[in-house]
Amino acid sequence: MARLPDVLREDLAPEHQELMKRDITLYRCLANSPNALRAFQGLGQFIRYGSTLDARLRELAILQVGWVARAPYEWSHHVKIGMDFGVTEADIHALIADTEGRPATLDVVTRLVLLAAREAAAGPGISAATFEALRAHFNNEHMTDLVVTITFYCAVVRFLACNQGGHTMAGRLAGKRIFVTAAGQGMGRAAALAMAAEGGSVVATDKDATKLSGLAAAGIETHALDVLDDAAVLRAVTSAGPLDALFNCAGYVHQNTALTCTDADWDFAFALNVRAMWKVLAAALPPMLDRKRGSIINMASAAGSIKGAPNRFVYGTTKAAVIGMTRAVAADTVAQGVRCNCLAPGTVDTPSLHDRIAANATAAGGFEASRAAFIARQAMGRLATPEELVQIVVYLASDESAFMTGQAVVIDGGWTL
């Protein structure tokens, strides 16, 4: 739990509101001191756009800090950014291997940069031997920029850890085999990255294989999977198993009422949101029951049996069914070592939401007006981010939740109060 309160754009004086153009957790915390946030952003902008240090080496140094510090945000966030600046999946696999003392194909300069980042992250700083070895390859300007980059991101991960009560990536899922559906974007992707960052052996699937791009660089196994194909589901889950945890995330949000819902809407919503979820967990269950351990996490919603939402007729109906299914599975498996829980989130800032915002834009008077309408119904005055919500998925997949089953975990920013 954060020790400092989140500060939103509207909480700031007008002259500081531009600081929150990117609404991310780190900025919400730093915005408690607007001048500190401004200085922070200035140095961050220099590192990324002002320095003439090789961009690939810079991003690898940042990723190394994130990996050593066990910082989920820095790791998952910078995997994507790094690829925009020339980091490859092979680079990231080599970084992990080098950190763990395994053979890695790295050139001399890259290996030295990673070593410097590891030494600084572990503390107290870069060793004299490593520093002198680097000087043979960098001029004084680039040496300065490299040290600034490494120490800046060491400070970032320490700040985040201090504000979260010391929480870092602690290998909470080490040794666990985890299967995720709809991992190409939104909650599924964020969960796959977060669980991999906590040491899980993650298999990420999505109907659109192109959306899984970049996950392999985080050590995640990826496969195309249409969860509406029963045979494909059985093959994929069986070949990935035995599983320790399953995150059943695939689903679709229809916007309709009892009068506007069509037979096609009804059939598709139940096929994807309910039946497919049943088929996936049914494929995962037998090995879990045989080993007397396992955690199933289903994606439900606060909209449904928890709170009625306008224009969410068939969606709310299916999500109420997911909560019922979750509790039924939990009741059937509670004495056999298997747990089953579900998430019931409020409105989350995902590509799926962006599609709904766009669909409502004409009636609302534009995209921004449509987005504002979604935000207006949030008690906290903002949308949830996938990254903050999937920490609950990590918890439910871990042994920390060993005494928890049959629960619908509501994370809605106060929407149901």
Residue pairs with C-beta under 8 A, 6 or more apart in sequence:
1 164
1 165
2 25
2 29
2 163
2 164
3 162
3 163
3 164
3 165
4 29
4 32
4 163
5 32
6 25
6 28
6 29
7 20
7 28
7 29
7 31
7 32
8 20
8 23
8 28
8 381
8 382
9 17
9 20
9 23
10 17
10 381
11 31
12 19
12 20
12 31
12 34
13 34
16 31
16 34
16 38
19 27
19 31
19 34
19 37
19 38
19 41
20 27
20 28
20 31
23 382
23 385
24 385
25 73
25 385
25 387
25 388
26 73
26 156
26 159
26 160
27 37
29 159
29 163
30 36
30 37
30 40
30 159
31 37
43 148
43 152
44 152
47 58
47 145
47 148
47 149
47 152
48 58
51 58
51 145
51 148
51 149
52 141
52 142
52 145
53 142
53 145
53 146
53 149
54 142
55 85
55 86
56 82
56 85
56 86
56 87
56 91
57 109
57 110
57 113
57 146
58 85
58 145
58 146
58 149
59 78
59 81
59 82
59 85
59 86
59 87
60 82
60 87
60 91
60 95
60 110
60 113
60 114
60 117
61 113
61 114
61 116
61 117
61 146
61 149
61 150
61 153
62 74
62 78
62 82
62 117
62 149
62 150
62 153
63 74
63 75
63 78
63 79
63 82
63 87
63 92
63 95
64 95
64 99
64 113
64 114
64 117
64 118
64 121
65 71
65 74
65 117
65 120
65 121
65 150
65 153
65 154
65 157
66 73
66 74
66 75
66 78
66 153
66 157
67 75
67 95
67 96
67 99
68 99
68 117
68 118
68 121
68 122
69 121
69 154
69 157
69 158
69 161
69 168
69 169
70 168
70 169
70 170
70 171
70 197
71 157
71 160
71 161
71 168
71 169
72 168
72 169
72 193
72 194
72 197
72 198
73 160
73 387
74 153
74 156
74 157
74 160
75 169
75 193
75 197
75 218
76 190
76 193
76 194
76 197
76 218
76 387
79 87
79 92
79 193
79 214
79 217
79 218
80 214
82 91
82 92
83 214
83 217
87 217
88 217
89 214
89 216
89 217
90 105
91 110
91 217
92 217
92 218
92 219
93 104
93 217
93 219
94 104
94 105
94 106
95 104
95 114
96 219
97 103
97 104
98 104
98 106
98 111
98 114
99 114
99 118
104 111
106 114
108 137
109 137
112 130
112 133
112 134
112 137
113 134
113 146
115 130
116 126
116 130
116 131
116 134
116 146
116 147
116 150
117 150
119 125
119 126
119 127
119 130
120 126
120 150
120 151
120 154
121 150
121 154
121 157
126 134
126 147
126 150
134 143
134 146
135 143
138 146
157 168
161 167
161 168
169 197
169 198
169 199
170 198
171 198
171 199
172 198
172 199
172 394
172 398
172 399
172 400
173 195
173 198
173 199
173 200
173 245
173 394
173 397
173 398
174 198
174 199
174 200
175 199
175 201
175 244
176 199
176 200
176 201
176 244
176 245
176 397
176 398
177 200
177 201
177 203
177 240
177 241
177 242
177 243
177 244
177 245
178 195
178 200
178 201
178 202
178 203
178 243
178 244
178 245
178 246
178 247
178 397
179 202
179 203
179 205
179 236
179 237
179 240
179 241
179 243
179 245
179 246
179 247
179 280
179 284
180 188
180 191
180 192
180 195
180 202
180 203
180 204
180 205
180 246
180 247
180 249
181 188
181 205
181 206
181 225
181 227
181 247
181 248
181 249
181 250
181 276
181 280
182 188
182 205
182 206
182 207
182 227
182 249
182 250
182 251
183 189
183 191
183 192
183 204
183 205
183 206
183 212
183 215
183 220
183 222
183 249
184 204
184 206
184 207
184 208
184 210
184 211
184 212
185 206
185 211
185 350
185 351
185 352
186 348
186 350
186 351
186 352
186 386
187 249
187 299
187 345
187 348
187 350
187 386
187 389
187 390
187 393
188 204
188 206
188 247
188 249
188 250
189 204
189 211
189 215
189 386
190 386
190 387
190 389
190 390
191 247
191 249
191 386
191 390
191 393
191 394
192 202
192 204
192 215
192 218
192 220
192 247
193 215
193 218
193 220
194 387
194 390
194 391
194 393
194 394
195 202
195 245
195 247
195 393
195 394
195 397
196 202
196 218
196 219
196 220
197 218
198 394
198 398
200 245
200 397
201 221
202 219
202 220
202 221
203 220
203 221
203 222
203 223
203 236
203 240
204 212
204 215
204 220
204 221
204 222
204 223
205 212
205 222
205 223
205 224
205 225
205 227
205 236
206 212
206 222
206 224
206 225
207 224
207 225
207 226
207 227
207 250
208 224
209 222
209 223
209 224
212 222
212 223
212 224
215 222
216 222
221 240
223 236
225 232
225 233
225 236
226 232
227 233
227 250
227 272
227 276
227 277
227 279
227 280
228 271
228 272
228 276
230 279
233 276
233 279
233 280
233 283
234 279
234 283
237 243
237 246
237 280
237 283
237 284
238 283
241 284
241 287
242 287
242 288
242 290
242 291
243 284
243 287
243 288
243 294
244 288
244 293
244 294
244 295
244 397
245 294
245 295
245 296
245 297
245 396
245 397
246 280
246 281
246 284
246 294
246 295
246 296
246 297
247 297
247 299
247 393
247 397
248 277
248 280
248 281
248 296
248 297
248 298
248 299
249 299
250 272
250 276
250 277
250 280
250 299
251 272
251 273
251 277
251 299
251 318
252 268
252 269
252 272
252 273
252 315
253 312
253 315
253 352
253 356
254 261
254 265
254 268
254 269
254 312
254 313
254 314
254 315
255 311
255 312
255 315
255 356
255 359
255 360
256 262
256 265
256 311
256 312
256 313
256 314
257 310
257 311
257 313
258 313
260 313
261 313
261 314
265 314
266 314
269 314
269 315
269 317
269 318
270 314
270 318
270 321
273 315
273 318
273 319
273 321
273 322
274 318
274 321
274 322
274 325
277 298
277 299
277 322
277 325
278 325
281 296
281 298
281 329
281 340
284 294
284 296
285 294
285 296
285 329
285 333
285 338
287 294
288 294
288 296
288 333
288 337
288 338
289 333
289 336
289 337
289 338
291 337
292 336
292 337
292 338
293 337
293 338
294 337
294 338
294 339
295 338
295 339
295 340
295 341
295 396
295 397
295 401
296 326
296 329
296 338
296 339
296 340
296 341
297 340
297 341
297 342
297 343
297 393
297 396
297 397
298 322
298 325
298 326
298 340
298 341
298 342
298 343
299 322
299 342
299 343
300 319
300 322
300 323
300 326
300 342
300 343
300 344
300 408
301 315
301 316
301 319
301 322
301 344
301 345
302 344
302 345
302 346
302 410
302 412
302 415
302 416
303 309
303 312
303 315
303 316
303 319
304 312
304 315
304 316
304 317
304 318
304 319
304 320
304 322
304 323
304 344
305 316
305 319
305 320
305 323
305 324
306 323
306 344
306 408
306 410
306 416
307 415
307 416
308 316
309 316
319 344
322 342
323 342
323 344
323 408
326 340
326 341
326 342
326 406
326 408
327 340
327 406
327 408
329 340
330 339
330 340
330 341
330 405
330 406
331 406
333 339
333 340
333 405
334 405
334 406
339 396
339 401
339 402
339 404
339 405
340 405
340 406
341 396
341 401
341 404
341 405
341 406
341 407
341 408
341 409
342 407
342 408
342 409
343 389
343 392
343 393
343 396
343 408
343 409
343 411
344 408
344 409
344 410
344 411
344 412
345 384
345 389
345 410
345 411
345 412
346 378
346 384
346 411
346 412
346 413
346 415
346 416
347 353
347 374
347 377
347 378
347 383
347 384
347 412
347 413
347 415
348 383
348 384
348 385
348 386
348 389
349 383
349 384
349 385
349 386
350 386
353 374
353 383
356 374
357 367
357 370
357 371
357 374
358 367
358 370
360 370
360 373
361 367
361 369
361 370
363 370
364 370
364 373
374 383
375 381
375 382
375 383
377 415
378 413
378 414
378 415
379 413
379 414
379 415
379 417
380 413
380 414
382 413
384 411
384 412
384 413
389 411
392 409
392 411
395 401
396 404
396 409
410 416
